[in-house]
Amino acid sequence: QVQLVESGGGLVQPGGSLRLSCAASGFTFSSYDMNWYRQAPGKERELVAGISWKGLSTNYADSVKGRFTISRDNAKNMVWLQMNSLKPEDTAVYYCKAPRLAFWGQGTQVTVSS
């Protein structure tokens, strides 16, 4: 079955960096666009970044543009989110997901605080 396992979250100070990883299995990963989403306490889940199935096209929420970078390796069934210059408002649970599939992983918590 479809599995998405996010990792790499943690506690980081403002201005710091984290690299989130998502290991995918149970579907033909190389055929699917992939997105990263986040959900902060008391807020709706929001789209953070997306990457096309070949990795040739990316898009970002305005709030993270220039700070976050999404990438993928279809040979490894992996997608990453490099997060730099982190701000307290980036605190959330981060999820990866193929937008055409209904499955979510468990997410990974990112906390930005001094």
N, C-alpha and C positions, 0 to 999 in steps of 0.2 A: 504494500500500500504506500501511498505518498507519505514521505517523512521529510520534515524540515527541522533541522536542529541548529539553533542559533547559539553562538558563544562569543566570548570576548568582552562582555560588559564588565562594569565595575565602578568603583568610586574614583573620580579624578578631579583635580583642582581646575578652576576656571583657567582657560588658556591651554589646557593640556590636550592630549590626543588619545584616542582609542581606535582599535581596528576590530570591527565586528566581523564574524565569519558565519556563514550559513552553509551547512552540508545538506544537500538534497539527494533524495533517492525515491525510487518507486515510480518514476515517470521519465520520459525522454527529455532530460534537462536541457539539452542543446536546442530543443525546438521551442522553448518557452521564454518569453520575456520574463524578467524577474524584477521585483520591487522590494524596497525596504519601507516599512511603515513604523510609526511610533505612536504610543499612547501614554500621555501624561495623566497623573491622577486627576479625576474629575473632568477630563477632556475627551473629545472624540478622537478616535484613531485617525491619523493623518498620513498621507503619502509623503515620504521624505525624498526618495530617489528611485529611479527606474533605469533599467538597461535592457536593450533589445537582445533577442535570442543569440545573435552573432557577436554582440558586444560592440557594435559599430555606432550605436546611438545611445545617449544617456540623457536624462532629464532630472531636474532637482527642484524642490520647493524653494521659493525665494528666500526663506529663512535660513537655508543651509548652503545656498549657492556660494561657491568660492571657498567653502570650508570643508565640505564633505565630498568624497569621491567614491563612486560605486564602480566595481569591477567584477569580472567573472572569469572562470576557467572551465570551459565545457568539458575538457578532458578529465577534470577532477570533480565535476558536479558541484562546484563551489561558487559562491558569490560573497563578496566582501563589501564592507562600508568603512572606508577610512575617514575618521572624524578628527579634524584639527580645530584649533582655536575654540574649544568647547566652551559653552556658556551655561549658566545655571538653567536657562530655559530649554536646554537640550535634554534635561532630565526626563526620562521616560523609559518604558519598556519598548524595546525595538524588536520588530518581527520582519522576517523575509517571507515572501509569498509570490507565487506565480499568479498574475492577475486573472488568468483564464481557469485557474483551479480553485476549488473551494476550501483548500486545506491551509491551516495555520500551524506554525510551530508553537513552542512554549514561550518563546521570546527570551530576551536577555536584558537585564536591568542596567541602565546607564544612569549614574548619579553624578552630577557636576556640582561640587560644593567645596568651599574652603573650610 
